[in-house]
Amino acid sequence: MTGIEIAAPAAAGAVLLFAGIVLGRVTARHGRGEDLDLGTPVERATFHTLHTASLAAPPLRAGLTEDTARKAARRLRSLLGTEALCLTDRERVLAWDGPGGAHHGELVMRRVREMLDTGRSQSVRSDCDDLQCPLRWVVIAPLTGEEGVLGALVAYGSRESAVLVRAATEVARWVSVQLELAELDRSRTRIVEAEIRALRAQISPHFIFNSLAAIASFVRTDPERARELLLEFADFTRYSFRRHGDFTNLADELRSIEQYLALAGARFGDRLKVTLQVAPEVLPVALPFLCLQPLVENAVKHGLEDSRDEFKVTIAAQDAGAEAMVVIEDNGVGMDPERLRQILAGEHTTSCGIGLSNVDDRLRQVYGDDYGLVIETGVGAGMKITLRFPKYRAGVHAAAPAGPGRDPGRDPGRDAGQKRWIAR
């Protein structure tokens, strides 16, 4: 288990223990919740603790900023039942909830800087000169992340309290876990962006040059086909290099593949035989951006360029209950299974391996290990790749289609990507 996976349940359990005690006193004092059938006072306190923590967590999952601190501070103060609470970074107060912020703000940062040197929680007098101020005692607990101490959670009370010290410390640990998860989300986003950049880089300059050369060869002999191929080329590059959305839908991904195959067909002619079999009901299914096109490009590149024989590739997308299943099969040169295992394990990198391992890794990250690539191959036996996509997955949404900007005189059937699709 990772440090986050270990820390999360521990911090959550501690929050329930110590904050539950505090909230139990608050609910008992004010009689809240007695008209609800929520069990014993301890059970009611636990329910309120969980509910309050669930409200505080979403802002924190976006990182430690003024906006997220402001949204979380009120919930955290309610969680602890303190007179006042503030969240800071290493330089300043980000948010203050409760009285006393005007004259305690500067003083608390001196205390926080002392805490930053040690990284340990402190429980000290507030040293407030205002006799009417209820903030007499302060607990300062560090908020940590991957790069060390990020700031502090500061809880104020009217008197010294061991319960407040323990509760504030454990709540700060819980907040730190949320901040670490936010950093993990950002890291994962950067990894996904890097993987997409790698896939875009795999679109060979030779392919672009060869496509333009093939188009140029038709300018005099078949101007209409040259025009169609130029439109295919423009749409293909626009889709492949788009800058928004980690997800797309199956219809757009298959349309991009059709454009790629049209350009490849202009170069290789009758040597390339393509069959697309698509069930219309799976076209709206969301899937990671650029997870099919690299596999088809690998098949064509290594199947056609390494052989003089006729190359056949079949792409089938079908409904499989709660999933959509896509199968990409070719009769190319295939691959040694041991070499394939090394590629998927990251032990062997080739131009072909970048696409296979990248797509396999992304599918596992998004859907889990059960959704990695299933590949059947052998030397001289071609290759069959099976992919499965859940139709419904929390957090997975296809990007809204961008305006195509295509020639208004173009055949709408081709824009819909249905001209060469065979529905099952």
Residue pairs with C-beta under 8 A, 6 or more apart in sequence:
3 180
4 177
4 180
4 181
4 184
7 173
7 176
7 177
7 180
8 177
8 181
10 173
11 170
11 173
11 174
11 176
11 177
12 53
12 174
14 170
14 173
14 174
15 49
15 53
15 79
15 170
15 171
15 174
16 46
16 49
16 50
17 170
18 163
18 166
18 167
18 170
18 171
19 49
19 53
19 79
19 80
19 81
19 167
19 170
19 171
20 42
20 45
20 46
20 49
21 45
21 163
21 167
22 79
22 80
22 81
22 163
22 164
22 167
23 45
23 48
23 49
23 52
23 79
23 81
24 41
24 42
24 44
24 45
25 81
26 32
26 81
27 33
27 41
27 44
27 45
27 48
28 41
33 44
33 47
33 48
36 44
38 44
38 47
49 79
52 75
52 78
52 79
53 75
53 79
53 174
55 75
56 72
56 75
56 76
56 79
57 178
59 67
59 68
59 69
59 71
59 72
60 68
60 72
60 175
60 178
60 179
60 182
61 178
61 181
61 182
61 185
62 68
62 182
63 179
63 182
63 183
63 186
64 87
64 89
64 94
64 143
64 145
64 150
64 151
64 179
64 182
65 94
66 94
66 95
69 87
69 94
69 95
70 94
70 95
72 87
72 95
72 175
73 85
73 86
73 87
73 95
73 96
73 97
74 97
76 85
76 87
76 97
76 153
76 171
76 175
77 84
77 85
77 97
77 98
77 155
79 171
80 155
80 164
80 167
80 168
80 171
82 98
82 155
82 156
82 157
82 164
82 168
83 98
83 99
83 100
83 134
83 135
83 156
83 157
83 158
84 96
84 97
84 98
84 99
84 100
84 101
84 104
84 135
84 155
84 156
85 96
85 97
85 98
85 153
85 154
85 155
85 156
86 93
86 94
86 95
86 96
86 97
86 101
86 104
86 105
86 108
86 153
86 154
87 93
87 94
87 95
87 143
87 151
87 152
87 153
87 154
88 94
88 108
88 109
88 112
88 151
88 152
88 154
89 150
89 151
90 112
90 116
90 149
90 150
90 151
91 109
92 109
93 101
93 105
93 108
93 109
94 151
96 105
98 156
99 133
99 134
99 135
100 128
100 133
100 134
100 135
100 156
103 128
103 130
103 133
104 126
104 128
104 133
104 135
104 156
107 126
107 127
107 128
108 138
108 140
108 154
111 122
111 124
111 138
111 140
111 154
112 140
112 151
112 152
112 154
114 122
115 121
115 122
115 140
115 142
115 152
116 142
116 149
116 152
119 142
119 144
119 148
119 149
120 142
121 139
121 140
121 141
121 142
121 165
121 168
121 169
121 172
122 138
122 139
122 140
123 137
123 138
123 139
123 140
123 160
123 164
123 165
124 137
124 138
124 140
125 136
125 137
125 138
126 133
126 135
126 136
126 137
126 138
126 156
128 135
128 136
134 158
135 156
135 157
135 158
136 157
136 158
136 159
137 156
137 157
137 158
137 159
137 160
137 161
137 164
138 154
138 155
138 156
138 157
139 154
139 155
139 156
139 157
139 164
139 165
139 168
139 169
140 152
140 153
140 154
141 152
141 153
141 154
141 155
141 168
141 169
141 171
141 172
141 173
142 149
142 151
142 152
142 172
142 176
143 149
143 150
143 151
143 152
143 153
143 172
143 175
143 176
143 179
144 150
144 176
144 179
144 180
145 176
145 179
145 180
145 183
146 180
146 183
150 176
150 179
152 172
153 168
153 171
153 172
153 175
155 164
155 167
155 168
155 171
157 164
188 365
189 246
192 246
192 362
192 365
195 358
195 361
195 362
196 246
196 289
196 290
198 354
198 358
199 290
199 294
199 354
199 355
199 358
200 240
200 241
200 290
202 294
202 297
202 351
202 354
202 355
203 240
203 297
204 301
207 263
207 297
207 301
208 237
210 267
211 229
211 233
211 263
211 266
211 267
212 233
213 267
214 229
214 263
214 266
214 267
215 226
215 229
215 230
215 233
215 266
216 226
218 225
218 226
218 229
218 266
219 226
225 266
228 262
228 414
229 262
229 263
229 266
231 406
231 407
231 410
232 259
232 262
232 263
233 259
233 263
235 255
235 256
235 259
235 404
235 406
236 256
236 259
236 260
236 263
238 405
239 252
239 255
239 256
239 259
240 256
240 290
240 293
242 289
242 402
244 399
244 402
245 289
245 398
245 399
246 288
246 289
246 399
247 286
247 287
247 288
247 289
247 396
247 397
247 398
247 399
248 286
248 287
248 288
248 289
248 290
248 398
248 399
249 283
249 284
249 285
249 286
249 287
249 398
249 399
250 282
250 283
250 284
250 285
250 287
250 317
250 324
250 326
250 389
251 283
251 284
251 417
252 398
252 401
253 287
253 289
253 290
253 291
253 292
253 293
254 276
254 278
254 283
254 292
254 315
254 317
254 417
254 421
255 417
256 293
257 292
257 293
257 296
257 315
258 276
258 417
258 420
258 421
260 293
260 296
260 297
260 300
261 272
261 274
261 296
261 300
261 313
264 272
264 300
264 304
265 272
265 274
268 304
268 311
270 310
271 304
271 309
271 310
271 311
272 300
272 304
272 311
272 313
273 310
273 311
273 312
273 313
274 312
274 313
274 314
274 315
274 420
275 312
275 313
275 314
275 315
275 422
276 314
276 315
276 316
276 420
276 421
276 422
277 314
277 315
277 316
277 317
277 318
277 421
277 422
277 423
277 424
278 315
278 316
278 317
278 421
278 422
278 423
278 424
279 317
279 318
279 319
279 423
279 424
280 423
281 319
282 317
282 318
282 319
282 324
282 391
283 317
284 398
285 324
285 389
285 391
285 398
286 389
286 393
286 396
286 397
286 398
287 324
287 389
287 398
288 359
288 362
288 363
288 366
289 399
291 359
291 362
291 363
291 387
292 315
292 326
292 328
292 387
294 354
294 355
294 358
294 359
295 328
295 355
295 356
295 359
295 385
296 313
296 315
296 328
297 355
298 352
298 355
298 356
299 313
299 328
299 330
299 332
299 383
300 311
300 313
301 351
301 352
302 332
302 333
302 352
303 311
303 313
303 330
303 331
303 332
303 333
303 382
304 311
304 332
306 332
306 333
307 332
307 333
311 330
311 331
311 332
312 330
312 331
313 328
313 329
313 330
314 327
314 328
314 329
314 330
315 326
315 327
315 328
316 326
316 327
316 329
316 424
317 324
317 325
317 326
317 327
318 324
318 325
318 327
318 424
319 325
320 388
322 390
322 391
322 392
323 388
323 389
323 390
323 391
324 388
324 389
324 391
325 386
325 387
325 388
325 389
326 386
326 387
326 388
326 389
327 384
327 385
327 386
327 387
328 384
328 385
328 387
329 382
329 383
329 384
329 385
330 382
330 383
330 384
331 382
332 382
332 383
333 379
333 380
333 382
334 377
334 378
334 379
334 380
334 381
334 382
334 383
335 352
335 377
335 378
335 379
335 383
336 378
336 379
337 377
337 378
339 348
340 356
340 375
340 377
342 348
343 349
343 350
343 352
343 353
343 356
343 357
344 356
344 357
344 360
344 372
344 373
344 375
346 357
349 357
356 373
356 375
359 373
360 372
360 373
363 371
363 372
363 373
363 387
364 371
364 372
366 393
366 396
367 389
367 390
367 393
371 387
371 388
371 389
371 390
373 385
373 386
373 387
374 385
374 386
374 387
375 383
375 384
375 385
375 386
376 383
376 384
376 386
377 383
377 384
390 396
404 415
406 415
411 419
413 419
